């Protein structure tokens, strides 16, 4: 058999050493990469002012938004079915990291459609999905970017955003 052949034994030994050597190098590289990632995360945190209590167990930075002093809210009643209107025609900036929440009024009889333009909202390019009482939050820069339409005249939405 092959197991008694000295050349075969030498071949097995050399291949075993090769595999063990390769495994050792890969493990060592993994440890160095882990340590490098750890050091880079600490550097990023130091430069960005993130404290240790703003990290999870694996060192990933958690985003902590400050509390806001106030909020604003409003509502929109749509007088004509399937005719899109801006939720607000005036500009109301939404702070970075915050969202405007839109809720279909609980007494609505139909569906509220949401889009990014009048044309989109009145076509199939819209978001279909707000039955009475349902809400959606949008992380956008300004409230006047939101267009709404209703399947039933007189339905509407309410909205709220932190300022």
Secondary structure as GFF3:
##gff-version 3
##sequence-region A 1 163
A	DSSP	three_ten_helix	2	4	.	.	.	ID=ss1
A	DSSP	alpha_helix	6	48	.	.	.	ID=ss2
A	DSSP	three_ten_helix	52	54	.	.	.	ID=ss3
A	DSSP	beta_strand	71	77	.	.	.	ID=ss4
A	DSSP	beta_strand	85	86	.	.	.	ID=ss5
A	DSSP	beta_strand	100	104	.	.	.	ID=ss6
A	DSSP	beta_strand	112	115	.	.	.	ID=ss7
A	DSSP	alpha_helix	118	121	.	.	.	ID=ss8
A	DSSP	beta_strand	127	130	.	.	.	ID=ss9
A	DSSP	beta_strand	135	138	.	.	.	ID=ss10
A	DSSP	three_ten_helix	143	145	.	.	.	ID=ss11
A	DSSP	beta_strand	147	150	.	.	.	ID=ss12
A	DSSP	beta_strand	156	162	.	.	.	ID=ss13
###
